[in-house]
């Protein structure tokens, strides 16, 4: 694509003869990201807040060039690129490095979206960014925090249903990350179990993959672009309507329902119209659903206690989603408190106007009134890690046989 002695332009992006990649206000060299649009407007959450990054700089890692990494195994590969486990040789810390082919227009567009989010928004509940590097041969490499327990989707695949005490902690971490994004006018637009990563070392869940994130300017409250993973799109998005931050709440609520069930909440859709129908199907209190309300319960308000005796997990009362507004139901056979059922019903209300905000969900009785033991979460993460490693060893043995 040229001799390398002059600037080489491909559509709207440029490779410079100095080995730099330029696009969308970003300049990426083999030594890292040297300029970005609106760099001075980076939004770090307050170090004293629940989302905050500690103000101490002892955890800050400086990566000077791509050559500092020793590449290891492939962690995953998807539409946006391939992710490798690497070791940063200067600090001996594991990192995840995503490799993106910038000649692919769609991948390049998502790369810029992700860089914009990662460089401008820093929180303990978002995966951390350590730098971006151009390798001179058409690929940009993004250095990210390595989450040693992988994706929540993988944990469900090997461990099945997530215990409520663990689910509660995952919900809190994700809601804090989502509240931070929404307060800074960012729509994630692709919240799903595969984009919630887990760290045994930190005992934390974090939001990841910001390739579809969208900045909403103050005063602009809706978007209308049809992007994301269809299986986790809210009803209003599937129907092509303008959508708000409530669509992210749906994605998180559906992901948490998947954790509670140990599987995707709806019957497997076969086509686009099945997704639309499924998003309206499993309504608590609606009857006829495989995920109906708890037996013996009528539609209950938000304050019901835990246990199996009281009212069902419906979304009525208390100013939340009424019984007619829908929501993903969870089966009567599940050992799940009424507060948890109510939380899930509200987060997945069919009408976006009935879904609480991330901030409001953090005030829900299942969140605010719950005592949490971090050891319960880390013990579960250890068990998940053991199962993942056992499954990997079994696959390796089978392949060798």
N, C-alpha and C positions, 0 to 999 in steps of 0.2 A: 504493500500500500504506500509506496514511495521510498525514496532513498534514505530518509532519516535526516537529510541535510536541510530540510525546510519544514515549515508548518504543514501538517497534513489534516485536512478538514473532512469529516464524515458527517453530513447533514449539519446538526447544530453543535456537535462537539469537535474538539480540536486536539490533536497530538502535537506537541511542540518538539522542536529539534533538541531541546534540552532534556527530553525524556519525560515531560509532564503531560498529564491528561487534564483538559479544561472542559467543563460543562456546567451550566446552570449556576455560575458564580463560584463553583468549586475548582480548586487547583490541587491535583494530587500528583505527587512525585514519588520516586522510589524511597525518599526519606520521609514521606508522610503527607498529611493534609496541610497545605501551606496557606490556603485561604478558603473562606466560606462566606456565603451571603449572610448578612445580619449576625455576624459572629458576636458582636457586642451585646446582642439581645439574648444571649444564652440564659436559660432559666433554671438555676439550681434551686431545688427546694430547700427551705430553711433547715439548717442543721439541727434545730431544736424541735422540729415538727416530726410527725409520725412518718412522713415520706422522706425525711431529710437525709442528706449525705453528710457524714461527720465532717466538721470543718478542719479537723486535723488532717494534714497532708501525708501522714505516714503510709496511707494505702494508695497514694498516687503512683502510678507506674508510667514511666516515660519509655516509649518505644521509638528508637532512632531510625530504624530501617527494617525492611522485610527480611534482611539477612540475619536478623537476631532470632528468627524463629526456626525451630527444627520441626519439620512436618511429621505428623504421625498418621493414625488411622482416619478413615472417613467417618465422620459422625452422622452425616445425612446428606442427601442430595435431593433437590426439588426443582421447581420451575424457576426459582430465582438464582440458583447457583449451588455449589457444593461446599459443605462445611467440613473442615478438617480439625482434628485435635492436634494442637501444637504445643511445644514448650518454648516459652520465652527464655532464651539461654542466659540473659543477663540477670533475671530475677528467679529463674527456675520455676516460674509459675506456669501452670497450664492455661492455655487460652483456646478459644474457638476462632478459627479464621475462615471467613466466608469468601469464596472466590467467585467473582462475577465477570462474565464475558461482556465487555462494554460495546462490542459490535452488535449485540442483540438489542434492538431498540427498546423492547418492553422491559428487559432486565436492566438496561441502563436507566430507564425512567424510574423504576422501583429503587434502584441503587441511590439515586439522587433524593428520592423521598425519604429513604431510610437514613441517609447521612444527615439530611436536614433535621430529622427528629432526634437522632442520636447526639448530634453536636449541640443542639439547643435545649434539650430537656434531660436533666440528670436527677435520678431518684434512686433510693435504695430498693424500690420495687419495680424498676425497669432494668433490663440487662445492660451492663456497663459497656462503654465504647472506649477502646484504647488507641485507635488510629486507623487510617486508611492509606494504602500504598499501591502505587501503579507499578507494574513489573516490566513495562516497556514492550510487552507483546500482546496487548489487547485485553488484559485482565486487571481488575482492581480487587485488592484483598482487604477485607475489613476485619480488624482484630477486635474480638468481643470477649466478654467475661465467659469463662467456661462454667456451665452449670452441671455439676457432676452426676446428677440423677436424671438428666435428660428431660424429655417432654412429659407433661401430664398424660398425654395420650398413650405414651409407652408404658407408664405406670399402670394405667387402667388395663392395658392389654395383658400385662403379666400378673397383676394382683387383683383385678376385678374391682368390686365395689370398694369405695373409699369410706372408711369409718367416719361417722359424723364429727367426732372430735378433731380429726385431721381435716375433713372437708371445711370445717369452720375456720381453721387457721389459713387454709388456702384461700378461702373467700375473703378474709380480712386483708391478706397481702395483696391480692388482685384488686380489691376495691380501693385500697390506698394508692396503688399505681394508677388506676383508672381515674380516681378523683384528681390526682395530680395532673394527668393529661387534660382532663376536661376543664380544670381551672385555668389551664394555659391554652385553651381553645384548640385542642387537638382531638380529632376523631381517629381512633385506631383502625376501624373498619375491617379487621380480620381477627377478631377475638375468637379463639377456639382452643381446644385442649392441646393441640400441637404447638400453639404459640404461647403456652404457659410453661415455663421451664422451672425445674426444681433443683435446689442445691442442698445436699446433705451437710456440707461444710458450714453453710450459713444458717441452715434450718429455715429456708425461705423459698417462697414461690415468687417468680418475677414475670412480667409481661415482656414479650420479645417480638421480633419481626415487624418492623415499622415500614415495610416497603409499600404498603397501601395507605399509610397514615395521611391525614389531610388536615392542614391548618385551617381553622375557621377564624377569620378576622373578627375582632370584637364588633358586635352588632349583627354579624351573620350567623344564624343559628342552624341552618340546614344545608345539606349537600344532596346531590341527585345522581351522582355517577354510580353505575352498576358495576362495582368491583368487589372482590372478596371471595370467600368460600361459600358456595350456595347453601350447603348443609347447615351453616350457622347464621345465615342471613335472617334478619327479623322479617315479620310478615309485611311490613310497609315497604321494605327494600325489595322483597321478592315481587311485589306488585308494582314496582317502578315509581313509587311515591317519594317525594322528598323526605329525607330522614335527618334525625338529630342525634345528640349524644345518647338518647334512649336506645338506639340501635346497638351501641356497644354494650349497654346493660343487658340487652337480650342475649348477645353472644356470650357474655360471661355467665348469665343465668342458665343458659342451655348447657354450657360447659360444666357447670357445677351439678346440674341435673344428671349429666352423663356420668359424673363421678359417683353420685348417689346410687345410680342404677347399675353401674359397671358396664354400660353400653350406651350407644347413641339412643336418645330418648324416643325417637319416632320409628315406625316401621320403615325399612329401607326404601327410600324413594327410587323410582325407576326413571323419572324424567322431571323436567322443570315443573310441570303442573302438579306432580306428586309432592314436590317440596312446598308449594303454596298450600296445598290441602293439608299436609302434615303440620304446618306451622299453626293451623287453626284447629287441629284435631283433638289433642289431648288436654281437655279443659277440666280442671278440678271441679267436681260437682256436676259435670256435664252428663255423666253416665255413658255407658257403651264404649268406654275407652279402656284399653289394656292397662292404662296408668290411671285408674280411677281414684277417687278420694279414699281416705281411710274408712274402713268399715265402721258403721255406727256413728259417723260424724256428719254433722251438717256443716254448712259454710260458717267458718268461725272467723273471728277477728284476729288481729295480729298479736295478741298478748297471751295466747294459750300456752299452758305449761308443757313441759316435755313429758314423755311417757306414752303409753298406749291407750289410756282410758278416755281422754277427753275428746273435744270436738275435732273435726277434721282439719286438714290443712288448707282450707279454702281461702280465697283472697278477699273476702268481704269484710266490711266494717272498718273502723279506724281510719277512714280517709284513704284507704288503699284501693287496690283493684277489686271491684265487686265481683260476685260470682258469675256474672254474665260477661266479664271482660276477658276471661280465659286465663291461660297459663299452663305450663307443663305440669302434668300431674305425676306423682310418684306412687308406685304401687303400694297397696295396703299391706303387703308382706314385708316391706322394708322396715327395719328398726330405725326410724327417723322421727325426731321430736316434732311436735306440732309447730313450734317456732320455725324449725328448718323447712317444713313443708310450706308454711306461709311465706317465708322468705323466697323460696323458689317460685311459688305461684306469682308473687308480685313482680319479681325480676323478669318473668317471662309472660307478663300480661300481653295479650294480643294487641290491644290498643296502646300505642306508645305513650299516650297521655296518662295511662294508668300505671306506667312503670316508674318507680321512684328513681331519683338520681343516685349516682354512686355515693354522694355525700349523705343522702337520706338513708340509703341502705346500711351505711355504717352506724346509723342510729337505730336500726331495727333491733327488737329484743333478742333475736338469735345472735346478733353481733355484740351489741352494747352490753347486754346482760349476761354474757357468757364468760366463765373463767377458763383460761387457756393454759395448758401445760406444754411448753415448747418441747419437752422430752418425748411427749406422745408423737409429735410430728417427726422428730429426728429418728425415733425408733421405727416408725413406719417407713421412712425414707431408707433406713438401713435394710429393712426387710425387702423393699422394692429392689434395691441395688443387688441384693443377694439373688433374687429371682431373675433379674435381668442377666446377671453374669452366668447363672445356671443355664438359662435358656440359650445364651450365646455359646456356652461350652457344648451343649447338646447339639446345636446346629453344626458346630465345627467338627464334632465327632461324627455326625451323620455324613457330612461332606467328605470326610476322610475315609469313611467306610464305603 
